[in-house]
Amino acid sequence: MDDLFKNVDGFEWDKWNKEKSWLKHNIIYKESEEVFDDDYSSIFEDVKHSQVEKRYQILGASKVNNKLSITFTIRKTKIRIISARLMNKKERIKYENEKQKNITNS
């Protein structure tokens, strides 16, 4: 997945998904975008939800250190965020384990 963002030049938001992240999870869209800059973020294919288009999940921290789980897809040259929420306990453990591995291997 190293070249996943090779041709990406920004974000694209569906109006409803942007509002839903705020209304349902109190996550503003700019904070969701920050997760993609987290050096310790981890990306996984979301096989279960990839019937129509390939979807991914990124686990990472925002600039204010909120641990977020983001579901997204790539459309042409844009990252399209589908949902953004705080990580659940299982995701936080997975994120911290991956982060620790990356720190140890640096």
Biopython code that builds the backbone (N, CA, C, O; Angstrom):
import numpy as np
from Bio.PDB.StructureBuilder import StructureBuilder

atoms = [
    (1, "MET", "N", (0.808, -1.200, 0.000)),
    (1, "MET", "CA", (0.000, 0.000, 0.000)),
    (1, "MET", "C", (0.851, 1.263, 0.000)),
    (1, "MET", "O", (0.335, 2.370, 0.157)),
    (2, "ASP", "N", (2.140, 1.090, -0.175)),
    (2, "ASP", "CA", (3.036, 2.240, -0.157)),
    (2, "ASP", "C", (2.693, 3.275, -1.226)),
    (2, "ASP", "O", (2.875, 4.473, -1.006)),
    (3, "ASP", "N", (2.198, 2.825, -2.379)),
    (3, "ASP", "CA", (1.907, 3.767, -3.458)),
    (3, "ASP", "C", (0.433, 4.174, -3.512)),
    (3, "ASP", "O", (-0.008, 4.746, -4.509)),
    (4, "LEU", "N", (-0.323, 3.893, -2.472)),
    (4, "LEU", "CA", (-1.751, 4.203, -2.434)),
    (4, "LEU", "C", (-2.016, 5.692, -2.660)),
    (4, "LEU", "O", (-2.999, 6.053, -3.307)),
    (5, "PHE", "N", (-1.157, 6.549, -2.136)),
    (5, "PHE", "CA", (-1.370, 7.996, -2.217)),
    (5, "PHE", "C", (-0.501, 8.662, -3.291)),
    (5, "PHE", "O", (-0.390, 9.886, -3.344)),
    (6, "LYS", "N", (0.103, 7.846, -4.131)),
    (6, "LYS", "CA", (1.042, 8.330, -5.147)),
    (6, "LYS", "C", (0.463, 9.466, -6.001)),
    (6, "LYS", "O", (1.149, 10.458, -6.249)),
    (7, "ASN", "N", (-0.780, 9.333, -6.449)),
    (7, "ASN", "CA", (-1.389, 10.330, -7.331)),
    (7, "ASN", "C", (-2.427, 11.215, -6.642)),
    (7, "ASN", "O", (-3.178, 11.929, -7.307)),
    (8, "VAL", "N", (-2.467, 11.167, -5.320)),
    (8, "VAL", "CA", (-3.463, 11.915, -4.555)),
    (8, "VAL", "C", (-3.008, 13.356, -4.355)),
    (8, "VAL", "O", (-1.845, 13.622, -4.050)),
    (9, "ASP", "N", (-3.959, 14.285, -4.538)),
    (9, "ASP", "CA", (-3.614, 15.699, -4.350)),
    (9, "ASP", "C", (-4.626, 16.440, -3.471)),
    (9, "ASP", "O", (-4.786, 17.654, -3.593)),
    (10, "GLY", "N", (-5.305, 15.710, -2.589)),
    (10, "GLY", "CA", (-6.217, 16.395, -1.678)),
    (10, "GLY", "C", (-7.389, 15.526, -1.269)),
    (10, "GLY", "O", (-7.392, 14.308, -1.451)),
    (11, "PHE", "N", (-8.391, 16.200, -0.706)),
    (11, "PHE", "CA", (-9.565, 15.519, -0.175)),
    (11, "PHE", "C", (-10.822, 15.971, -0.904)),
    (11, "PHE", "O", (-10.899, 17.087, -1.419)),
    (12, "GLU", "N", (-11.801, 15.081, -0.934)),
    (12, "GLU", "CA", (-13.109, 15.366, -1.492)),
    (12, "GLU", "C", (-14.125, 14.898, -0.459)),
    (12, "GLU", "O", (-14.016, 13.792, 0.070)),
    (13, "TRP", "N", (-15.101, 15.732, -0.175)),
    (13, "TRP", "CA", (-16.103, 15.394, 0.842)),
    (13, "TRP", "C", (-17.500, 15.401, 0.263)),
    (13, "TRP", "O", (-17.881, 16.326, -0.454)),
    (14, "ASP", "N", (-18.259, 14.376, 0.572)),
    (14, "ASP", "CA", (-19.694, 14.371, 0.335)),
    (14, "ASP", "C", (-20.302, 15.208, 1.458)),
    (14, "ASP", "O", (-19.956, 15.018, 2.624)),
    (15, "LYS", "N", (-21.186, 16.112, 1.128)),
    (15, "LYS", "CA", (-21.759, 17.029, 2.126)),
    (15, "LYS", "C", (-22.357, 16.269, 3.312)),
    (15, "LYS", "O", (-22.146, 16.655, 4.462)),
    (16, "TRP", "N", (-23.093, 15.202, 3.045)),
    (16, "TRP", "CA", (-23.729, 14.453, 4.125)),
    (16, "TRP", "C", (-22.679, 13.794, 5.029)),
    (16, "TRP", "O", (-22.813, 13.844, 6.252)),
    (17, "ASN", "N", (-21.638, 13.178, 4.452)),
    (17, "ASN", "CA", (-20.605, 12.532, 5.277)),
    (17, "ASN", "C", (-19.869, 13.542, 6.145)),
    (17, "ASN", "O", (-19.504, 13.249, 7.284)),
    (18, "LYS", "N", (-19.657, 14.716, 5.603)),
    (18, "LYS", "CA", (-19.002, 15.789, 6.353)),
    (18, "LYS", "C", (-19.854, 16.173, 7.572)),
    (18, "LYS", "O", (-19.339, 16.307, 8.683)),
    (19, "GLU", "N", (-21.142, 16.344, 7.351)),
    (19, "GLU", "CA", (-22.054, 16.704, 8.436)),
    (19, "GLU", "C", (-22.234, 15.551, 9.419)),
    (19, "GLU", "O", (-22.297, 15.765, 10.630)),
    (20, "LYS", "N", (-22.317, 14.334, 8.896)),
    (20, "LYS", "CA", (-22.527, 13.157, 9.746)),
    (20, "LYS", "C", (-21.376, 12.980, 10.734)),
    (20, "LYS", "O", (-21.603, 12.651, 11.899)),
    (21, "SER", "N", (-20.148, 13.195, 10.276)),
    (21, "SER", "CA", (-18.994, 13.054, 11.170)),
    (21, "SER", "C", (-19.113, 14.010, 12.357)),
    (21, "SER", "O", (-18.754, 13.668, 13.484)),
    (22, "TRP", "N", (-19.616, 15.198, 12.089)),
    (22, "TRP", "CA", (-19.779, 16.178, 13.165)),
    (22, "TRP", "C", (-20.994, 15.845, 14.033)),
    (22, "TRP", "O", (-20.885, 15.784, 15.257)),
    (23, "LEU", "N", (-22.135, 15.633, 13.408)),
    (23, "LEU", "CA", (-23.373, 15.411, 14.154)),
    (23, "LEU", "C", (-23.355, 14.118, 14.967)),
    (23, "LEU", "O", (-23.826, 14.090, 16.104)),
    (24, "LYS", "N", (-22.821, 13.070, 14.396)),
    (24, "LYS", "CA", (-22.860, 11.759, 15.039)),
    (24, "LYS", "C", (-21.655, 11.502, 15.951)),
    (24, "LYS", "O", (-21.781, 10.837, 16.979)),
    (25, "HIS", "N", (-20.481, 12.036, 15.567)),
    (25, "HIS", "CA", (-19.253, 11.691, 16.279)),
    (25, "HIS", "C", (-18.464, 12.884, 16.810)),
    (25, "HIS", "O", (-17.416, 12.699, 17.429)),
    (26, "ASN", "N", (-18.955, 14.123, 16.576)),
    (26, "ASN", "CA", (-18.254, 15.343, 16.995)),
    (26, "ASN", "C", (-16.835, 15.440, 16.437)),
    (26, "ASN", "O", (-15.924, 15.915, 17.115)),
    (27, "ILE", "N", (-16.659, 14.989, 15.212)),
    (27, "ILE", "CA", (-15.364, 15.060, 14.533)),
    (27, "ILE", "C", (-15.519, 16.033, 13.364)),
    (27, "ILE", "O", (-16.322, 15.800, 12.460)),
    (28, "ILE", "N", (-14.743, 17.131, 13.386)),
    (28, "ILE", "CA", (-14.800, 18.057, 12.255)),
    (28, "ILE", "C", (-13.937, 17.507, 11.116)),
    (28, "ILE", "O", (-12.958, 16.800, 11.355)),
    (29, "TYR", "N", (-14.302, 17.832, 9.905)),
    (29, "TYR", "CA", (-13.648, 17.234, 8.745)),
    (29, "TYR", "C", (-12.149, 17.518, 8.681)),
    (29, "TYR", "O", (-11.383, 16.651, 8.261)),
    (30, "LYS", "N", (-11.716, 18.706, 9.087)),
    (30, "LYS", "CA", (-10.279, 19.024, 9.050)),
    (30, "LYS", "C", (-9.486, 18.115, 9.991)),
    (30, "LYS", "O", (-8.359, 17.728, 9.682)),
    (31, "GLU", "N", (-10.075, 17.778, 11.135)),
    (31, "GLU", "CA", (-9.396, 16.872, 12.066)),
    (31, "GLU", "C", (-9.250, 15.483, 11.441)),
    (31, "GLU", "O", (-8.235, 14.815, 11.640)),
    (32, "SER", "N", (-10.253, 15.052, 10.693)),
    (32, "SER", "CA", (-10.173, 13.765, 10.000)),
    (32, "SER", "C", (-9.006, 13.750, 9.018)),
    (32, "SER", "O", (-8.283, 12.760, 8.908)),
    (33, "GLU", "N", (-8.837, 14.839, 8.320)),
    (33, "GLU", "CA", (-7.752, 14.931, 7.333)),
    (33, "GLU", "C", (-6.375, 14.867, 7.995)),
    (33, "GLU", "O", (-5.424, 14.364, 7.396)),
    (34, "GLU", "N", (-6.262, 15.370, 9.217)),
    (34, "GLU", "CA", (-4.975, 15.375, 9.931)),
    (34, "GLU", "C", (-4.427, 13.973, 10.172)),
    (34, "GLU", "O", (-3.213, 13.787, 10.251)),
    (35, "VAL", "N", (-5.304, 13.000, 10.288)),
    (35, "VAL", "CA", (-4.881, 11.622, 10.561)),
    (35, "VAL", "C", (-3.948, 11.109, 9.464)),
    (35, "VAL", "O", (-3.073, 10.284, 9.727)),
    (36, "PHE", "N", (-4.132, 11.595, 8.240)),
    (36, "PHE", "CA", (-3.303, 11.148, 7.121)),
    (36, "PHE", "C", (-1.867, 11.663, 7.240)),
    (36, "PHE", "O", (-0.985, 11.195, 6.518)),
    (37, "ASP", "N", (-1.621, 12.619, 8.140)),
    (37, "ASP", "CA", (-0.272, 13.135, 8.391)),
    (37, "ASP", "C", (0.400, 12.483, 9.596)),
    (37, "ASP", "O", (1.558, 12.777, 9.892)),
    (38, "ASP", "N", (-0.311, 11.607, 10.289)),
    (38, "ASP", "CA", (0.242, 10.917, 11.457)),
    (38, "ASP", "C", (1.284, 9.898, 10.993)),
    (38, "ASP", "O", (0.961, 8.956, 10.269)),
    (39, "ASP", "N", (2.528, 10.094, 11.413)),
    (39, "ASP", "CA", (3.623, 9.192, 11.025)),
    (39, "ASP", "C", (3.408, 7.759, 11.487)),
    (39, "ASP", "O", (4.011, 6.837, 10.939)),
    (40, "TYR", "N", (2.564, 7.562, 12.481)),
    (40, "TYR", "CA", (2.351, 6.219, 13.033)),
    (40, "TYR", "C", (1.010, 5.621, 12.635)),
    (40, "TYR", "O", (0.608, 4.589, 13.172)),
    (41, "SER", "N", (0.322, 6.252, 11.708)),
    (41, "SER", "CA", (-0.973, 5.718, 11.277)),
    (41, "SER", "C", (-0.785, 4.378, 10.569)),
    (41, "SER", "O", (0.277, 4.086, 10.021)),
    (42, "SER", "N", (-1.839, 3.581, 10.597)),
    (42, "SER", "CA", (-1.844, 2.282, 9.922)),
    (42, "SER", "C", (-3.047, 2.222, 8.995)),
    (42, "SER", "O", (-4.139, 2.667, 9.348)),
    (43, "ILE", "N", (-2.837, 1.668, 7.804)),
    (43, "ILE", "CA", (-3.894, 1.568, 6.810)),
    (43, "ILE", "C", (-4.164, 0.100, 6.518)),
    (43, "ILE", "O", (-3.244, -0.704, 6.365)),
    (44, "PHE", "N", (-5.449, -0.227, 6.446)),
    (44, "PHE", "CA", (-5.880, -1.590, 6.180)),
    (44, "PHE", "C", (-6.950, -1.566, 5.094)),
    (44, "PHE", "O", (-7.740, -0.624, 5.017)),
    (45, "GLU", "N", (-6.976, -2.602, 4.253)),
    (45, "GLU", "CA", (-8.064, -2.719, 3.287)),
    (45, "GLU", "C", (-9.335, -3.096, 4.031)),
    (45, "GLU", "O", (-9.312, -3.932, 4.934)),
    (46, "ASP", "N", (-10.432, -2.481, 3.650)),
    (46, "ASP", "CA", (-11.741, -2.775, 4.238)),
    (46, "ASP", "C", (-12.484, -3.696, 3.270)),
    (46, "ASP", "O", (-13.377, -3.270, 2.538)),
    (47, "VAL", "N", (-12.090, -4.961, 3.288)),
    (47, "VAL", "CA", (-12.616, -5.940, 2.343)),
    (47, "VAL", "C", (-14.130, -6.096, 2.487)),
    (47, "VAL", "O", (-14.844, -6.228, 1.493)),
    (48, "LYS", "N", (-14.604, -6.081, 3.707)),
    (48, "LYS", "CA", (-16.028, -6.272, 3.982)),
    (48, "LYS", "C", (-16.916, -5.235, 3.282)),
    (48, "LYS", "O", (-18.032, -5.548, 2.870)),
    (49, "HIS", "N", (-16.415, -3.998, 3.151)),
    (49, "HIS", "CA", (-17.217, -2.911, 2.587)),
    (49, "HIS", "C", (-16.722, -2.457, 1.209)),
    (49, "HIS", "O", (-16.997, -1.334, 0.786)),
    (50, "SER", "N", (-15.998, -3.326, 0.519)),
    (50, "SER", "CA", (-15.412, -2.941, -0.765)),
    (50, "SER", "C", (-16.128, -3.552, -1.968)),
    (50, "SER", "O", (-15.491, -3.794, -2.993)),
    (51, "GLN", "N", (-17.422, -3.807, -1.874)),
    (51, "GLN", "CA", (-18.133, -4.429, -2.987)),
    (51, "GLN", "C", (-18.232, -3.495, -4.196)),
    (51, "GLN", "O", (-17.987, -3.925, -5.323)),
    (52, "VAL", "N", (-18.585, -2.234, -3.981)),
    (52, "VAL", "CA", (-18.773, -1.293, -5.082)),
    (52, "VAL", "C", (-17.449, -0.630, -5.472)),
    (52, "VAL", "O", (-17.133, -0.522, -6.657)),
    (53, "GLU", "N", (-16.691, -0.195, -4.494)),
    (53, "GLU", "CA", (-15.383, 0.416, -4.729)),
    (53, "GLU", "C", (-14.454, 0.004, -3.598)),
    (53, "GLU", "O", (-14.911, -0.341, -2.508)),
    (54, "LYS", "N", (-13.169, 0.039, -3.854)),
    (54, "LYS", "CA", (-12.195, -0.357, -2.844)),
    (54, "LYS", "C", (-12.186, 0.661, -1.707)),
    (54, "LYS", "O", (-12.032, 1.863, -1.926)),
    (55, "ARG", "N", (-12.356, 0.146, -0.482)),
    (55, "ARG", "CA", (-12.350, 1.014, 0.697)),
    (55, "ARG", "C", (-11.214, 0.620, 1.624)),
    (55, "ARG", "O", (-10.740, -0.516, 1.629)),
    (56, "TYR", "N", (-10.796, 1.606, 2.409)),
    (56, "TYR", "CA", (-9.694, 1.419, 3.341)),
    (56, "TYR", "C", (-10.068, 1.983, 4.696)),
    (56, "TYR", "O", (-10.993, 2.786, 4.822)),
    (57, "GLN", "N", (-9.333, 1.548, 5.706)),
    (57, "GLN", "CA", (-9.470, 2.109, 7.043)),
    (57, "GLN", "C", (-8.088, 2.603, 7.450)),
    (57, "GLN", "O", (-7.090, 1.906, 7.262)),
    (58, "ILE", "N", (-8.038, 3.797, 8.001)),
    (58, "ILE", "CA", (-6.796, 4.313, 8.567)),
    (58, "ILE", "C", (-7.041, 4.559, 10.055)),
    (58, "ILE", "O", (-8.052, 5.142, 10.446)),
    (59, "LEU", "N", (-6.107, 4.108, 10.861)),
    (59, "LEU", "CA", (-6.126, 4.362, 12.297)),
    (59, "LEU", "C", (-4.993, 5.325, 12.586)),
    (59, "LEU", "O", (-3.841, 5.044, 12.254)),
    (60, "GLY", "N", (-5.305, 6.455, 13.199)),
    (60, "GLY", "CA", (-4.258, 7.426, 13.477)),
    (60, "GLY", "C", (-4.731, 8.498, 14.437)),
    (60, "GLY", "O", (-5.885, 8.518, 14.867)),
    (61, "ALA", "N", (-3.807, 9.388, 14.760)),
    (61, "ALA", "CA", (-4.088, 10.457, 15.718)),
    (61, "ALA", "C", (-4.152, 11.797, 14.995)),
    (61, "ALA", "O", (-3.410, 12.048, 14.046)),
    (62, "SER", "N", (-5.052, 12.645, 15.466)),
    (62, "SER", "CA", (-5.146, 14.011, 14.952)),
    (62, "SER", "C", (-4.110, 14.873, 15.680)),
    (62, "SER", "O", (-3.397, 14.387, 16.558)),
    (63, "LYS", "N", (-4.032, 16.142, 15.310)),
    (63, "LYS", "CA", (-3.071, 17.051, 15.948)),
    (63, "LYS", "C", (-3.357, 17.274, 17.425)),
    (63, "LYS", "O", (-2.450, 17.588, 18.195)),
    (64, "VAL", "N", (-4.629, 17.113, 17.827)),
    (64, "VAL", "CA", (-4.969, 17.246, 19.246)),
    (64, "VAL", "C", (-4.962, 15.876, 19.933)),
    (64, "VAL", "O", (-5.460, 15.722, 21.047)),
    (65, "ASN", "N", (-4.388, 14.893, 19.245)),
    (65, "ASN", "CA", (-4.170, 13.532, 19.745)),
    (65, "ASN", "C", (-5.448, 12.727, 19.965)),
    (65, "ASN", "O", (-5.455, 11.781, 20.753)),
    (66, "ASN", "N", (-6.528, 13.093, 19.274)),
    (66, "ASN", "CA", (-7.690, 12.215, 19.255)),
    (66, "ASN", "C", (-7.349, 11.022, 18.374)),
    (66, "ASN", "O", (-6.836, 11.193, 17.268)),
    (67, "LYS", "N", (-7.625, 9.837, 18.849)),
    (67, "LYS", "CA", (-7.364, 8.614, 18.088)),
    (67, "LYS", "C", (-8.593, 8.329, 17.235)),
    (67, "LYS", "O", (-9.669, 8.038, 17.757)),
    (68, "LEU", "N", (-8.424, 8.416, 15.909)),
    (68, "LEU", "CA", (-9.549, 8.314, 14.993)),
    (68, "LEU", "C", (-9.468, 7.091, 14.089)),
    (68, "LEU", "O", (-8.385, 6.643, 13.712)),
    (69, "SER", "N", (-10.619, 6.573, 13.758)),
    (69, "SER", "CA", (-10.780, 5.523, 12.766)),
    (69, "SER", "C", (-11.510, 6.143, 11.587)),
    (69, "SER", "O", (-12.627, 6.639, 11.728)),
    (70, "ILE", "N", (-10.873, 6.110, 10.424)),
    (70, "ILE", "CA", (-11.416, 6.751, 9.237)),
    (70, "ILE", "C", (-11.606, 5.686, 8.152)),
    (70, "ILE", "O", (-10.690, 4.916, 7.864)),
    (71, "THR", "N", (-12.785, 5.651, 7.563)),
    (71, "THR", "CA", (-13.016, 4.818, 6.389)),
    (71, "THR", "C", (-12.984, 5.745, 5.185)),
    (71, "THR", "O", (-13.617, 6.801, 5.187)),
    (72, "PHE", "N", (-12.234, 5.341, 4.144)),
    (72, "PHE", "CA", (-12.087, 6.208, 2.984)),
    (72, "PHE", "C", (-11.901, 5.389, 1.717)),
    (72, "PHE", "O", (-11.663, 4.182, 1.761)),
    (73, "THR", "N", (-12.013, 6.067, 0.606)),
    (73, "THR", "CA", (-11.714, 5.492, -0.693)),
    (73, "THR", "C", (-10.900, 6.518, -1.472)),
    (73, "THR", "O", (-10.792, 7.673, -1.061)),
    (74, "ILE", "N", (-10.338, 6.102, -2.578)),
    (74, "ILE", "CA", (-9.613, 7.025, -3.453)),
    (74, "ILE", "C", (-10.430, 7.138, -4.739)),
    (74, "ILE", "O", (-10.727, 6.132, -5.383)),
    (75, "ARG", "N", (-10.787, 8.356, -5.104)),
    (75, "ARG", "CA", (-11.495, 8.604, -6.363)),
    (75, "ARG", "C", (-10.644, 9.544, -7.199)),
    (75, "ARG", "O", (-10.456, 10.713, -6.863)),
    (76, "LYS", "N", (-10.142, 9.006, -8.286)),
    (76, "LYS", "CA", (-9.224, 9.727, -9.173)),
    (76, "LYS", "C", (-8.032, 10.212, -8.350)),
    (76, "LYS", "O", (-7.189, 9.404, -7.959)),
    (77, "THR", "N", (-7.947, 11.516, -8.080)),
    (77, "THR", "CA", (-6.796, 12.039, -7.343)),
    (77, "THR", "C", (-7.170, 12.542, -5.949)),
    (77, "THR", "O", (-6.407, 13.284, -5.331)),
    (78, "LYS", "N", (-8.334, 12.142, -5.458)),
    (78, "LYS", "CA", (-8.810, 12.652, -4.161)),
    (78, "LYS", "C", (-9.083, 11.524, -3.174)),
    (78, "LYS", "O", (-9.548, 10.445, -3.543)),
    (79, "ILE", "N", (-8.782, 11.803, -1.914)),
    (79, "ILE", "CA", (-9.188, 10.922, -0.821)),
    (79, "ILE", "C", (-10.606, 11.339, -0.459)),
    (79, "ILE", "O", (-10.861, 12.504, -0.149)),
    (80, "ARG", "N", (-11.518, 10.392, -0.498)),
    (80, "ARG", "CA", (-12.918, 10.672, -0.142)),
    (80, "ARG", "C", (-13.206, 9.970, 1.177)),
    (80, "ARG", "O", (-13.278, 8.742, 1.236)),
    (81, "ILE", "N", (-13.367, 10.753, 2.223)),
    (81, "ILE", "CA", (-13.641, 10.198, 3.549)),
    (81, "ILE", "C", (-15.117, 9.850, 3.645)),
    (81, "ILE", "O", (-15.995, 10.672, 3.381)),
    (82, "ILE", "N", (-15.359, 8.603, 4.033)),
    (82, "ILE", "CA", (-16.723, 8.094, 4.125)),
    (82, "ILE", "C", (-17.246, 8.223, 5.553)),
    (82, "ILE", "O", (-18.394, 8.609, 5.771)),
    (83, "SER", "N", (-16.394, 7.897, 6.518)),
    (83, "SER", "CA", (-16.792, 8.077, 7.919)),
    (83, "SER", "C", (-15.560, 8.332, 8.774)),
    (83, "SER", "O", (-14.451, 7.905, 8.452)),
    (84, "ALA", "N", (-15.788, 9.041, 9.870)),
    (84, "ALA", "CA", (-14.727, 9.364, 10.821)),
    (84, "ALA", "C", (-15.321, 9.311, 12.216)),
    (84, "ALA", "O", (-16.368, 9.900, 12.484)),
    (85, "ARG", "N", (-14.640, 8.600, 13.101)),
    (85, "ARG", "CA", (-15.118, 8.463, 14.475)),
    (85, "ARG", "C", (-13.919, 8.173, 15.371)),
    (85, "ARG", "O", (-12.825, 7.877, 14.891)),
    (86, "LEU", "N", (-14.143, 8.263, 16.680)),
    (86, "LEU", "CA", (-13.097, 7.863, 17.622)),
    (86, "LEU", "C", (-12.888, 6.356, 17.528)),
    (86, "LEU", "O", (-13.830, 5.601, 17.290)),
    (87, "MET", "N", (-11.653, 5.933, 17.715)),
    (87, "MET", "CA", (-11.359, 4.502, 17.702)),
    (87, "MET", "C", (-12.057, 3.812, 18.866)),
    (87, "MET", "O", (-12.231, 4.391, 19.938)),
    (88, "ASN", "N", (-12.455, 2.558, 18.634)),
    (88, "ASN", "CA", (-12.949, 1.740, 19.743)),
    (88, "ASN", "C", (-11.738, 1.118, 20.454)),
    (88, "ASN", "O", (-10.604, 1.296, 20.011)),
    (89, "LYS", "N", (-11.968, 0.409, 21.525)),
    (89, "LYS", "CA", (-10.879, -0.149, 22.341)),
    (89, "LYS", "C", (-9.972, -1.064, 21.523)),
    (89, "LYS", "O", (-8.748, -0.969, 21.614)),
    (90, "LYS", "N", (-10.562, -1.941, 20.735)),
    (90, "LYS", "CA", (-9.789, -2.883, 19.916)),
    (90, "LYS", "C", (-8.901, -2.133, 18.911)),
    (90, "LYS", "O", (-7.742, -2.495, 18.708)),
    (91, "GLU", "N", (-9.455, -1.092, 18.291)),
    (91, "GLU", "CA", (-8.689, -0.295, 17.330)),
    (91, "GLU", "C", (-7.563, 0.472, 18.008)),
    (91, "GLU", "O", (-6.469, 0.579, 17.455)),
    (92, "ARG", "N", (-7.818, 1.013, 19.211)),
    (92, "ARG", "CA", (-6.761, 1.730, 19.946)),
    (92, "ARG", "C", (-5.590, 0.800, 20.255)),
    (92, "ARG", "O", (-4.430, 1.182, 20.104)),
    (93, "ILE", "N", (-5.897, -0.410, 20.685)),
    (93, "ILE", "CA", (-4.839, -1.387, 20.983)),
    (93, "ILE", "C", (-4.049, -1.699, 19.712)),
    (93, "ILE", "O", (-2.819, -1.738, 19.740)),
    (94, "LYS", "N", (-4.749, -1.920, 18.604)),
    (94, "LYS", "CA", (-4.103, -2.209, 17.320)),
    (94, "LYS", "C", (-3.203, -1.043, 16.902)),
    (94, "LYS", "O", (-2.071, -1.251, 16.464)),
    (95, "TYR", "N", (-3.715, 0.184, 17.040)),
    (95, "TYR", "CA", (-2.947, 1.377, 16.685)),
    (95, "TYR", "C", (-1.695, 1.500, 17.547)),
    (95, "TYR", "O", (-0.601, 1.721, 17.028)),
    (96, "GLU", "N", (-1.852, 1.358, 18.853)),
    (96, "GLU", "CA", (-0.706, 1.490, 19.762)),
    (96, "GLU", "C", (0.339, 0.406, 19.508)),
    (96, "GLU", "O", (1.538, 0.675, 19.581)),
    (97, "ASN", "N", (-0.101, -0.814, 19.211)),
    (97, "ASN", "CA", (0.841, -1.902, 18.901)),
    (97, "ASN", "C", (1.625, -1.606, 17.628)),
    (97, "ASN", "O", (2.840, -1.799, 17.587)),
    (98, "GLU", "N", (0.926, -1.130, 16.577)),
    (98, "GLU", "CA", (1.600, -0.779, 15.327)),
    (98, "GLU", "C", (2.542, 0.402, 15.524)),
    (98, "GLU", "O", (3.641, 0.423, 14.970)),
    (99, "LYS", "N", (2.117, 1.376, 16.304)),
    (99, "LYS", "CA", (2.944, 2.545, 16.598)),
    (99, "LYS", "C", (4.221, 2.115, 17.303)),
    (99, "LYS", "O", (5.311, 2.569, 16.954)),
    (100, "GLN", "N", (4.089, 1.241, 18.293)),
    (100, "GLN", "CA", (5.252, 0.768, 19.047)),
    (100, "GLN", "C", (6.222, 0.013, 18.143)),
    (100, "GLN", "O", (7.438, 0.160, 18.272)),
    (101, "LYS", "N", (5.684, -0.799, 17.225)),
    (101, "LYS", "CA", (6.528, -1.526, 16.269)),
    (101, "LYS", "C", (7.316, -0.549, 15.407)),
    (101, "LYS", "O", (8.510, -0.735, 15.175)),
    (102, "ASN", "N", (6.636, 0.495, 14.934)),
    (102, "ASN", "CA", (7.303, 1.500, 14.091)),
    (102, "ASN", "C", (8.380, 2.257, 14.853)),
    (102, "ASN", "O", (9.445, 2.544, 14.306)),
    (103, "ILE", "N", (8.112, 2.576, 16.100)),
    (103, "ILE", "CA", (9.112, 3.286, 16.932)),
    (103, "ILE", "C", (10.315, 2.392, 17.155)),
    (103, "ILE", "O", (11.457, 2.839, 17.044)),
    (104, "THR", "N", (10.064, 1.133, 17.469)),
    (104, "THR", "CA", (11.143, 0.174, 17.732)),
    (104, "THR", "C", (12.006, -0.045, 16.490)),
    (104, "THR", "O", (13.225, -0.178, 16.598)),
    (105, "ASN", "N", (11.389, -0.081, 15.326)),
    (105, "ASN", "CA", (12.114, -0.334, 14.076)),
    (105, "ASN", "C", (12.786, 0.909, 13.497)),
    (105, "ASN", "O", (13.513, 0.812, 12.508)),
    (106, "SER", "N", (12.552, 2.076, 14.101)),
    (106, "SER", "CA", (13.148, 3.322, 13.573)),
    (106, "SER", "C", (14.598, 3.458, 13.953)),
    (106, "SER", "O", (15.242, 4.442, 13.589)),
]
sb = StructureBuilder()
sb.init_structure("model")
sb.init_model(0)
sb.init_chain("A")
sb.init_seg("    ")
for serial, (resi, resn, name, xyz) in enumerate(atoms, 1):
    if name == "N":
        sb.init_residue(resn, " ", resi, " ")
    sb.init_atom(name, np.array(xyz, "f"), 0.0, 1.0, " ", f" {name:<3s}", serial, name[0])
structure = sb.get_structure()
